[in-house]
Amino acid sequence: MSVITCCDWLPTLYEAAGGDPTKMADLDSSSEWKSLSHNQPGNRQEILRNIDPCLKGHMALRVGDYKILFGDYWMIWSDWYPPWTSPGDSVELHVNNRPYSNISLPGIRICSFLM
């Protein structure tokens, strides 16, 4: 599985349209076209999430299968979580091919948050 961010879409779509993303301006992103079209490993191993001063210091960084959380997320406190062991089971680390998944896991009030 590869990690892709919204920042990667511009060079990815540019390469899909036949362009050379290495000729683009110096962007903080990379083309993931080969990963998407040829099932190859992606270029990105990390993803930074939720750096927003409005969220009172809540931040998350994922590197490979590991994630570090800063701030209080639904009563889950700041720490470094290896895969499959984060309190309440991290929704983002549980990826499956089932079209419907119950994401209302104990300790995570995501369903009520989204409604």
The first five atom37 places (N, CA, C, CB, O) and aatype in JSON, in Angstrom:
{
  "aatype": [12, 15, 19, 9, 16, 4, 4, 3, 17, 10, 14, 16, 10, 18, 6, 0, 0, 7, 7, 3, 14, 16, 11, 12, 0, 3, 10, 3, 15, 15, 15, 6, 17, 11, 15, 10, 15, 8, 2, 5, 14, 7, 2, 1, 5, 6, 9, 10, 1, 2, 9, 3, 14, 4, 10, 11, 7, 8, 12, 0, 10, 1, 19, 7, 3, 18, 11, 9, 10, 13, 7, 3, 18, 17, 12, 9, 17, 15, 3, 17, 18, 14, 14, 17, 16, 15, 14, 7, 3, 15, 19, 6, 10, 8, 19, 2, 2, 1, 14, 18, 15, 2, 9, 15, 10, 14, 7, 9, 1, 9, 4, 15, 13, 10, 12],
  "atom_mask": [
    [1, 1, 1, 1, 1],
    [1, 1, 1, 1, 1],
    [1, 1, 1, 1, 1],
    [1, 1, 1, 1, 1],
    [1, 1, 1, 1, 1],
    [1, 1, 1, 1, 1],
    [1, 1, 1, 1, 1],
    [1, 1, 1, 1, 1],
    [1, 1, 1, 1, 1],
    [1, 1, 1, 1, 1],
    [1, 1, 1, 1, 1],
    [1, 1, 1, 1, 1],
    [1, 1, 1, 1, 1],
    [1, 1, 1, 1, 1],
    [1, 1, 1, 1, 1],
    [1, 1, 1, 1, 1],
    [1, 1, 1, 1, 1],
    [1, 1, 1, 0, 1],
    [1, 1, 1, 0, 1],
    [1, 1, 1, 1, 1],
    [1, 1, 1, 1, 1],
    [1, 1, 1, 1, 1],
    [1, 1, 1, 1, 1],
    [1, 1, 1, 1, 1],
    [1, 1, 1, 1, 1],
    [1, 1, 1, 1, 1],
    [1, 1, 1, 1, 1],
    [1, 1, 1, 1, 1],
    [1, 1, 1, 1, 1],
    [1, 1, 1, 1, 1],
    [1, 1, 1, 1, 1],
    [1, 1, 1, 1, 1],
    [1, 1, 1, 1, 1],
    [1, 1, 1, 1, 1],
    [1, 1, 1, 1, 1],
    [1, 1, 1, 1, 1],
    [1, 1, 1, 1, 1],
    [1, 1, 1, 1, 1],
    [1, 1, 1, 1, 1],
    [1, 1, 1, 1, 1],
    [1, 1, 1, 1, 1],
    [1, 1, 1, 0, 1],
    [1, 1, 1, 1, 1],
    [1, 1, 1, 1, 1],
    [1, 1, 1, 1, 1],
    [1, 1, 1, 1, 1],
    [1, 1, 1, 1, 1],
    [1, 1, 1, 1, 1],
    [1, 1, 1, 1, 1],
    [1, 1, 1, 1, 1],
    [1, 1, 1, 1, 1],
    [1, 1, 1, 1, 1],
    [1, 1, 1, 1, 1],
    [1, 1, 1, 1, 1],
    [1, 1, 1, 1, 1],
    [1, 1, 1, 1, 1],
    [1, 1, 1, 0, 1],
    [1, 1, 1, 1, 1],
    [1, 1, 1, 1, 1],
    [1, 1, 1, 1, 1],
    [1, 1, 1, 1, 1],
    [1, 1, 1, 1, 1],
    [1, 1, 1, 1, 1],
    [1, 1, 1, 0, 1],
    [1, 1, 1, 1, 1],
    [1, 1, 1, 1, 1],
    [1, 1, 1, 1, 1],
    [1, 1, 1, 1, 1],
    [1, 1, 1, 1, 1],
    [1, 1, 1, 1, 1],
    [1, 1, 1, 0, 1],
    [1, 1, 1, 1, 1],
    [1, 1, 1, 1, 1],
    [1, 1, 1, 1, 1],
    [1, 1, 1, 1, 1],
    [1, 1, 1, 1, 1],
    [1, 1, 1, 1, 1],
    [1, 1, 1, 1, 1],
    [1, 1, 1, 1, 1],
    [1, 1, 1, 1, 1],
    [1, 1, 1, 1, 1],
    [1, 1, 1, 1, 1],
    [1, 1, 1, 1, 1],
    [1, 1, 1, 1, 1],
    [1, 1, 1, 1, 1],
    [1, 1, 1, 1, 1],
    [1, 1, 1, 1, 1],
    [1, 1, 1, 0, 1],
    [1, 1, 1, 1, 1],
    [1, 1, 1, 1, 1],
    [1, 1, 1, 1, 1],
    [1, 1, 1, 1, 1],
    [1, 1, 1, 1, 1],
    [1, 1, 1, 1, 1],
    [1, 1, 1, 1, 1],
    [1, 1, 1, 1, 1],
    [1, 1, 1, 1, 1],
    [1, 1, 1, 1, 1],
    [1, 1, 1, 1, 1],
    [1, 1, 1, 1, 1],
    [1, 1, 1, 1, 1],
    [1, 1, 1, 1, 1],
    [1, 1, 1, 1, 1],
    [1, 1, 1, 1, 1],
    [1, 1, 1, 1, 1],
    [1, 1, 1, 1, 1],
    [1, 1, 1, 0, 1],
    [1, 1, 1, 1, 1],
    [1, 1, 1, 1, 1],
    [1, 1, 1, 1, 1],
    [1, 1, 1, 1, 1],
    [1, 1, 1, 1, 1],
    [1, 1, 1, 1, 1],
    [1, 1, 1, 1, 1],
    [1, 1, 1, 1, 1]
  ],
  "atom_positions": [
    [[0.83, -1.17, 0.0], [0.0, 0.0, 0.0], [0.88, 1.24, 0.0], [-0.95, 0.0, 1.2], [1.88, 1.28, 0.71]],
    [[0.53, 2.22, -0.77], [1.28, 3.46, -0.86], [0.53, 4.59, -0.18], [1.57, 3.81, -2.31], [-0.7, 4.56, -0.06]],
    [[1.29, 5.57, 0.25], [0.72, 6.76, 0.86], [0.72, 7.87, -0.18], [1.52, 7.19, 2.14], [1.73, 8.1, -0.84]],
    [[-0.41, 8.54, -0.33], [-0.51, 9.65, -1.26], [-1.27, 10.77, -0.57], [-1.22, 9.22, -2.6], [-2.22, 10.52, 0.18]],
    [[-0.85, 12.01, -0.81], [-1.53, 13.16, -0.22], [-2.15, 14.0, -1.33], [-0.54, 14.01, 0.63], [-1.9, 13.78, -2.51]],
    [[-2.97, 14.96, -0.92], [-3.58, 15.85, -1.91], [-2.51, 16.65, -2.65], [-4.59, 16.8, -1.24], [-2.72, 17.06, -3.79]],
    [[-1.36, 16.88, -2.01], [-0.26, 17.62, -2.67], [0.3, 16.84, -3.85], [0.86, 17.91, -1.66], [0.85, 17.44, -4.78]],
    [[0.17, 15.52, -3.83], [0.73, 14.68, -4.89], [-0.14, 14.64, -6.15], [0.94, 13.28, -4.37], [0.32, 14.16, -7.19]],
    [[-1.37, 15.11, -6.08], [-2.26, 14.99, -7.23], [-1.79, 15.79, -8.44], [-3.65, 15.42, -6.84], [-1.89, 15.31, -9.56]],
    [[-1.29, 17.0, -8.23], [-0.88, 17.82, -9.38], [0.21, 17.12, -10.2], [-0.37, 19.19, -8.9], [0.0, 16.94, -11.4]],
    [[1.35, 16.72, -9.62], [2.35, 16.05, -10.45], [1.89, 14.68, -10.95], [3.63, 15.88, -9.67], [2.3, 14.25, -12.03]],
    [[1.03, 14.0, -10.18], [0.52, 12.69, -10.6], [-0.36, 12.82, -11.84], [-0.26, 12.02, -9.46], [-0.2, 12.08, -12.8]],
    [[-1.29, 13.75, -11.81], [-2.18, 13.96, -12.96], [-1.41, 14.54, -14.15], [-3.33, 14.9, -12.59], [-1.73, 14.24, -15.3]],
    [[-0.4, 15.35, -13.88], [0.43, 15.9, -14.95], [1.17, 14.78, -15.68], [1.44, 16.93, -14.38], [1.24, 14.77, -16.91]],
    [[1.72, 13.83, -14.92], [2.41, 12.69, -15.54], [1.41, 11.79, -16.26], [3.19, 11.88, -14.49], [1.72, 11.27, -17.34]],
    [[0.23, 11.58, -15.7], [-0.8, 10.75, -16.34], [-1.21, 11.35, -17.69], [-2.04, 10.62, -15.43], [-1.57, 10.61, -18.61]],
    [[-1.15, 12.67, -17.8], [-1.51, 13.35, -19.05], [-0.35, 13.4, -20.04], [-1.98, 14.77, -18.76], [-0.48, 13.97, -21.12]],
    [[0.8, 12.8, -19.67], [1.94, 12.74, -20.58], [3.05, 13.71, -20.27], [0.0, 0.0, 0.0], [4.07, 13.72, -20.97]],
    [[2.91, 14.53, -19.23], [3.94, 15.49, -18.86], [5.05, 14.86, -18.05], [0.0, 0.0, 0.0], [4.9, 13.75, -17.52]],
    [[6.17, 15.56, -17.95], [7.31, 15.11, -17.15], [7.31, 15.91, -15.84], [8.66, 15.3, -17.93], [7.66, 17.09, -15.84]],
    [[6.93, 15.28, -14.71], [6.83, 16.02, -13.46], [8.16, 16.54, -12.94], [6.2, 15.14, -12.42], [8.18, 17.44, -12.1]],
    [[9.28, 16.0, -13.42], [10.59, 16.52, -12.98], [10.86, 17.9, -13.57], [11.7, 15.55, -13.38], [11.73, 18.61, -13.09]],
    [[10.13, 18.27, -14.6], [10.29, 19.58, -15.23], [9.4, 20.65, -14.57], [9.96, 19.49, -16.72], [9.46, 21.82, -14.94]],
    [[8.58, 20.24, -13.61], [7.71, 21.19, -12.91], [8.52, 21.98, -11.9], [6.53, 20.45, -12.22], [9.65, 21.62, -11.57]],
    [[7.93, 23.06, -11.4], [8.57, 23.86, -10.35], [8.86, 22.97, -9.14], [7.68, 25.08, -9.95], [8.27, 21.9, -8.99]],
    [[9.75, 23.42, -8.29], [10.11, 22.67, -7.09], [8.91, 22.62, -6.15], [11.35, 23.32, -6.39], [8.62, 23.58, -5.44]],
    [[8.23, 21.48, -6.14], [7.03, 21.3, -5.32], [7.33, 20.37, -4.15], [5.87, 20.73, -6.18], [8.24, 19.55, -4.21]],
    [[6.57, 20.51, -3.11], [6.69, 19.6, -1.97], [5.76, 18.41, -2.19], [6.35, 20.33, -0.63], [4.91, 18.09, -1.36]],
    [[5.96, 17.76, -3.32], [5.11, 16.63, -3.69], [5.84, 15.79, -4.72], [3.74, 17.11, -4.23], [6.9, 16.16, -5.22]],
    [[5.25, 14.65, -5.02], [5.86, 13.78, -6.02], [4.76, 13.11, -6.82], [6.8, 12.72, -5.36], [3.63, 12.96, -6.35]],
    [[5.1, 12.7, -8.03], [4.14, 11.98, -8.85], [4.02, 10.55, -8.35], [4.55, 12.02, -10.34], [5.03, 9.87, -8.15]],
    [[2.82, 10.11, -8.15], [2.56, 8.73, -7.73], [1.91, 7.94, -8.87], [1.65, 8.7, -6.47], [1.26, 6.92, -8.63]],
    [[2.09, 8.41, -10.11], [1.46, 7.78, -11.25], [1.9, 6.33, -11.42], [1.76, 8.56, -12.51], [1.07, 5.46, -11.67]],
    [[3.19, 6.05, -11.3], [3.67, 4.67, -11.45], [3.1, 3.77, -10.36], [5.21, 4.62, -11.42], [2.79, 2.61, -10.61]],
    [[2.96, 4.3, -9.17], [2.37, 3.54, -8.08], [0.91, 3.2, -8.38], [2.47, 4.33, -6.77], [0.47, 2.08, -8.15]],
    [[0.17, 4.17, -8.89], [-1.25, 3.96, -9.17], [-1.49, 3.12, -10.42], [-1.94, 5.29, -9.32], [-2.39, 2.27, -10.44]],
    [[-0.71, 3.35, -11.47], [-0.98, 2.7, -12.75], [-0.29, 1.35, -12.92], [-0.58, 3.6, -13.87], [-0.75, 0.52, -13.7]],
    [[0.82, 1.13, -12.21], [1.58, -0.11, -12.39], [1.75, -0.9, -11.1], [2.93, 0.2, -12.96], [2.55, -1.83, -11.03]],
    [[1.0, -0.51, -10.06], [1.05, -1.21, -8.78], [2.48, -1.31, -8.24], [0.44, -2.6, -8.92], [2.89, -2.36, -7.75]],
    [[3.23, -0.23, -8.34], [4.59, -0.17, -7.81], [4.57, 0.55, -6.47], [5.55, 0.54, -8.8], [3.63, 1.29, -6.18]],
    [[5.6, 0.34, -5.64], [5.67, 1.08, -4.38], [5.72, 2.58, -4.65], [6.9, 0.64, -3.55], [6.34, 3.02, -5.62]],
    [[5.09, 3.35, -3.79], [5.06, 4.8, -3.95], [6.34, 5.46, -3.48], [0.0, 0.0, 0.0], [7.2, 4.83, -2.87]],
    [[6.45, 6.75, -3.78], [7.63, 7.52, -3.39], [7.56, 8.0, -1.94], [7.79, 8.71, -4.3], [8.59, 8.21, -1.31]],
    [[6.37, 8.16, -1.42], [6.18, 8.78, -0.11], [6.09, 7.72, 0.98], [4.92, 9.66, -0.1], [5.38, 6.73, 0.85]],
    [[6.82, 7.95, 2.06], [6.76, 7.07, 3.23], [6.14, 7.77, 4.43], [8.15, 6.56, 3.58], [5.85, 7.13, 5.44]],
    [[5.94, 9.08, 4.32], [5.41, 9.83, 5.46], [4.26, 10.72, 5.02], [6.52, 10.67, 6.1], [4.15, 11.1, 3.85]],
    [[3.43, 11.03, 5.96], [2.33, 11.97, 5.7], [2.08, 12.77, 6.98], [1.03, 11.22, 5.23], [1.95, 12.2, 8.07]],
    [[2.03, 14.07, 6.82], [1.78, 14.98, 7.93], [0.31, 15.37, 7.9], [2.7, 16.24, 7.86], [-0.21, 15.77, 6.85]],
    [[-0.37, 15.26, 9.03], [-1.8, 15.55, 9.08], [-2.11, 16.55, 10.19], [-2.6, 14.26, 9.29], [-1.45, 16.58, 11.23]],
    [[-3.11, 17.34, 9.95], [-3.75, 18.14, 10.99], [-2.87, 19.15, 11.71], [-4.3, 17.25, 11.98], [-3.04, 19.32, 12.92]],
    [[-1.96, 19.83, 11.04], [-1.3, 20.95, 11.7], [-2.17, 22.17, 11.45], [0.18, 21.16, 11.17], [-2.17, 22.75, 10.36]],
    [[-2.9, 22.53, 12.47], [-3.84, 23.64, 12.36], [-3.93, 24.33, 13.71], [-5.25, 23.15, 11.88], [-4.34, 23.7, 14.69]],
    [[-3.56, 25.6, 13.8], [-3.62, 26.29, 15.08], [-5.02, 26.33, 15.68], [-3.1, 27.69, 14.93], [-5.17, 26.48, 16.89]],
    [[-6.04, 26.21, 14.87], [-7.41, 26.2, 15.38], [-7.72, 24.92, 16.14], [-8.4, 26.37, 14.23], [-8.68, 24.87, 16.91]],
    [[-6.93, 23.88, 15.93], [-7.17, 22.6, 16.59], [-6.43, 22.47, 17.92], [-6.77, 21.46, 15.68], [-6.31, 21.37, 18.46]],
    [[-5.93, 23.59, 18.45], [-5.28, 23.64, 19.76], [-4.13, 22.66, 19.88], [-6.29, 23.35, 20.84], [-4.04, 21.92, 20.86]],
    [[-3.24, 22.65, 18.91], [-2.04, 21.82, 19.0], [-2.21, 20.38, 18.59], [0.0, 0.0, 0.0], [-1.3, 19.58, 18.79]],
    [[-3.34, 20.03, 18.03], [-3.52, 18.65, 17.57], [-2.74, 18.45, 16.28], [-5.03, 18.31, 17.36], [-2.91, 19.21, 15.33]],
    [[-1.9, 17.44, 16.27], [-1.1, 17.12, 15.09], [-0.94, 15.62, 14.99], [0.29, 17.82, 15.14], [-1.07, 14.91, 15.99]],
    [[-0.67, 15.13, 13.79], [-0.39, 13.72, 13.6], [0.63, 13.58, 12.48], [-1.69, 12.92, 13.27], [0.58, 14.3, 11.48]],
    [[1.53, 12.64, 12.64], [2.54, 12.34, 11.63], [2.56, 10.83, 11.47], [3.95, 12.9, 12.03], [2.69, 10.09, 12.45]],
    [[2.44, 10.39, 10.24], [2.53, 8.96, 9.95], [3.8, 8.73, 9.14], [1.27, 8.44, 9.18], [4.03, 9.4, 8.14]],
    [[4.61, 7.77, 9.59], [5.83, 7.37, 8.88], [5.75, 5.85, 8.72], [7.14, 7.81, 9.67], [5.81, 5.11, 9.7]],
    [[5.61, 5.4, 7.48], [5.43, 3.97, 7.25], [4.15, 3.51, 7.92], [0.0, 0.0, 0.0], [3.08, 4.06, 7.67]],
    [[4.26, 2.49, 8.77], [3.1, 1.97, 9.49], [2.93, 2.6, 10.87], [3.2, 0.48, 9.62], [2.02, 2.22, 11.61]],
    [[3.79, 3.54, 11.23], [3.76, 4.13, 12.56], [3.14, 5.52, 12.52], [5.16, 4.2, 13.14], [3.19, 6.22, 11.51]],
    [[2.54, 5.9, 13.65], [1.89, 7.19, 13.73], [2.17, 7.8, 15.09], [0.36, 7.07, 13.48], [2.13, 7.11, 16.11]],
    [[2.46, 9.11, 15.11], [2.6, 9.83, 16.36], [1.49, 10.87, 16.42], [4.02, 10.49, 16.5], [1.24, 11.59, 15.45]],
    [[0.84, 10.94, 17.57], [-0.25, 11.87, 17.78], [0.15, 12.88, 18.83], [-1.55, 11.13, 18.19], [0.76, 12.52, 19.84]],
    [[-0.18, 14.15, 18.61], [0.02, 15.2, 19.59], [-1.34, 15.8, 19.9], [1.02, 16.3, 19.07], [-2.09, 16.14, 18.99]],
    [[-1.65, 15.93, 21.17], [-2.94, 16.48, 21.57], [-3.89, 15.37, 21.96], [0.0, 0.0, 0.0], [-3.58, 14.19, 21.8]],
    [[-5.03, 15.75, 22.48], [-6.03, 14.8, 22.95], [-7.03, 14.53, 21.83], [-6.75, 15.35, 24.22], [-7.85, 15.39, 21.5]],
    [[-6.96, 13.33, 21.26], [-7.89, 12.91, 20.21], [-8.9, 11.96, 20.83], [-7.14, 12.23, 19.02], [-8.58, 10.8, 21.1]],
    [[-10.11, 12.43, 21.04], [-11.18, 11.56, 21.54], [-10.71, 10.7, 22.71], [-11.69, 10.66, 20.43], [-10.93, 9.49, 22.74]],
    [[-10.07, 11.34, 23.67], [-9.57, 10.66, 24.88], [-8.42, 9.7, 24.59], [-10.7, 9.91, 25.56], [-8.14, 8.83, 25.41]],
    [[-7.78, 9.82, 23.46], [-6.56, 9.06, 23.15], [-5.44, 10.08, 23.2], [-6.64, 8.32, 21.74], [-5.48, 11.07, 22.47]],
    [[-4.45, 9.86, 24.03], [-3.46, 10.89, 24.3], [-2.24, 10.8, 23.41], [-3.04, 10.83, 25.72], [-2.0, 9.8, 22.73]],
    [[-1.47, 11.89, 23.44], [-0.24, 11.99, 22.64], [0.67, 10.8, 22.92], [0.49, 13.31, 22.93], [0.91, 10.45, 24.07]],
    [[1.16, 10.2, 21.87], [2.12, 9.1, 22.01], [2.53, 8.64, 20.63], [1.51, 7.92, 22.83], [2.02, 9.14, 19.62]],
    [[3.45, 7.69, 20.58], [3.93, 7.08, 19.35], [3.32, 5.7, 19.28], [5.5, 7.03, 19.3], [3.58, 4.86, 20.15]],
    [[2.51, 5.45, 18.27], [1.78, 4.2, 18.19], [2.28, 3.33, 17.05], [0.3, 4.46, 18.02], [2.26, 3.76, 15.89]],
    [[2.75, 2.1, 17.35], [3.1, 1.17, 16.28], [1.82, 0.62, 15.65], [3.99, 0.01, 16.81], [0.73, 0.81, 16.2]],
    [[1.94, -0.06, 14.51], [0.73, -0.56, 13.84], [-0.06, -1.51, 14.71], [1.11, -1.25, 12.55], [0.5, -2.31, 15.47]],
    [[-1.38, -1.41, 14.59], [-2.36, -2.3, 15.22], [-2.41, -2.19, 16.74], [-2.05, -3.71, 14.85], [-3.07, -3.02, 17.36]],
    [[-1.76, -1.22, 17.36], [-1.79, -1.16, 18.81], [-2.25, 0.17, 19.37], [-0.44, -1.46, 19.35], [-2.22, 0.36, 20.58]],
    [[-2.69, 1.09, 18.54], [-3.1, 2.38, 19.09], [-4.4, 2.2, 19.87], [-3.28, 3.44, 17.97], [-5.26, 1.42, 19.46]],
    [[-4.55, 2.91, 20.99], [-5.76, 2.76, 21.8], [-7.01, 3.04, 20.96], [-5.72, 3.7, 23.01], [-7.05, 4.03, 20.23]],
    [[-7.99, 2.19, 21.07], [-9.23, 2.38, 20.33], [-9.11, 1.99, 18.88], [0.0, 0.0, 0.0], [-10.06, 2.17, 18.12]],
    [[-7.99, 1.47, 18.46], [-7.72, 1.07, 17.08], [-7.84, 2.24, 16.13], [-8.66, -0.05, 16.66], [-8.93, 2.78, 15.93]],
    [[-6.74, 2.64, 15.55], [-6.73, 3.76, 14.63], [-7.43, 3.39, 13.34], [-5.29, 4.22, 14.34], [-7.08, 2.39, 12.71]],
    [[-8.41, 4.16, 12.94], [-9.15, 3.9, 11.72], [-8.22, 3.94, 10.52], [-10.29, 4.92, 11.54], [-8.38, 3.14, 9.59]],
    [[-7.25, 4.86, 10.51], [-6.39, 5.03, 9.35], [-5.43, 3.86, 9.13], [-5.6, 6.29, 9.49], [-4.99, 3.65, 8.0]],
    [[-5.11, 3.1, 10.17], [-4.2, 1.97, 9.99], [-4.93, 0.67, 9.67], [-3.36, 1.79, 11.23], [-4.3, -0.34, 9.36]],
    [[-6.25, 0.69, 9.75], [-7.02, -0.51, 9.44], [-7.6, -0.37, 8.04], [-8.15, -0.74, 10.49], [-8.74, 0.08, 7.87]],
    [[-6.83, -0.75, 7.05], [-7.27, -0.65, 5.66], [-7.67, -2.04, 5.2], [-6.15, -0.04, 4.75], [-6.92, -3.0, 5.41]],
    [[-8.82, -2.16, 4.59], [-9.25, -3.46, 4.08], [-9.98, -3.25, 2.77], [-10.15, -4.2, 5.1], [-10.26, -2.12, 2.36]],
    [[-10.28, -4.34, 2.11], [-10.94, -4.29, 0.81], [-12.46, -4.44, 0.9], [-10.38, -5.36, -0.08], [-13.13, -4.48, -0.13]],
    [[-13.0, -4.52, 2.1], [-14.45, -4.66, 2.25], [-15.12, -3.33, 1.89], [-14.82, -5.09, 3.69], [-14.66, -2.28, 2.33]],
    [[-16.18, -3.37, 1.11], [-16.83, -2.12, 0.72], [-17.51, -1.41, 1.89], [-17.86, -2.39, -0.35], [-17.65, -0.19, 1.86]],
    [[-17.92, -2.15, 2.92], [-18.57, -1.55, 4.08], [-17.84, -2.01, 5.33], [-20.08, -1.93, 4.14], [-17.68, -3.21, 5.54]],
    [[-17.41, -1.08, 6.14], [-16.7, -1.4, 7.38], [-17.32, -0.62, 8.52], [-15.19, -1.09, 7.26], [-17.71, 0.53, 8.36]],
    [[-17.42, -1.26, 9.67], [-17.92, -0.58, 10.86], [-16.77, 0.2, 11.47], [-18.52, -1.6, 11.88], [-15.86, -0.37, 12.07]],
    [[-16.81, 1.53, 11.32], [-15.73, 2.33, 11.87], [-16.11, 2.92, 13.23], [-15.34, 3.44, 10.91], [-15.38, 3.76, 13.76]],
    [[-17.23, 2.51, 13.78], [-17.63, 3.01, 15.09], [-16.99, 2.16, 16.17], [-19.18, 3.01, 15.24], [-17.67, 1.5, 16.95]],
    [[-15.66, 2.18, 16.2], [-14.89, 1.37, 17.14], [-15.0, 1.94, 18.55], [-13.42, 1.3, 16.7], [-15.23, 3.14, 18.71]],
    [[-14.84, 1.11, 19.58], [-14.89, 1.62, 20.95], [-13.82, 2.69, 21.16], [-14.69, 0.47, 21.97], [-12.68, 2.55, 20.71]],
    [[-14.19, 3.75, 21.83], [-13.22, 4.8, 22.13], [-13.12, 5.86, 21.05], [0.0, 0.0, 0.0], [-12.49, 6.9, 21.26]],
    [[-13.71, 5.63, 19.9], [-13.67, 6.63, 18.82], [-15.1, 7.02, 18.49], [-12.92, 6.07, 17.54], [-15.91, 6.19, 18.09]],
    [[-15.41, 8.29, 18.67], [-16.76, 8.77, 18.42], [-16.84, 9.4, 17.04], [-17.19, 9.78, 19.5], [-17.43, 10.47, 16.87]],
    [[-16.25, 8.75, 16.05], [-16.17, 9.34, 14.72], [-17.53, 9.42, 14.05], [-15.21, 8.55, 13.85], [-17.8, 10.37, 13.32]],
    [[-18.38, 8.44, 14.27], [-19.69, 8.45, 13.61], [-20.52, 9.64, 14.06], [-20.45, 7.15, 13.89], [-21.11, 10.32, 13.23]],
    [[-20.57, 9.91, 15.37], [-21.34, 11.06, 15.84], [-20.67, 12.36, 15.45], [-21.51, 10.99, 17.36], [-21.35, 13.37, 15.25]],
    [[-19.35, 12.35, 15.33], [-18.61, 13.54, 14.93], [-18.94, 13.93, 13.49], [-17.1, 13.31, 15.08], [-19.03, 15.11, 13.17]],
    [[-19.12, 12.94, 12.62], [-19.38, 13.2, 11.21], [-20.83, 13.57, 10.92], [-19.0, 11.99, 10.4], [-21.12, 14.15, 9.87]],
    [[-21.73, 13.26, 11.82], [-23.16, 13.52, 11.59], [-23.54, 14.92, 11.97], [-24.01, 12.53, 12.35], [-24.71, 15.3, 11.84]]
  ]
}
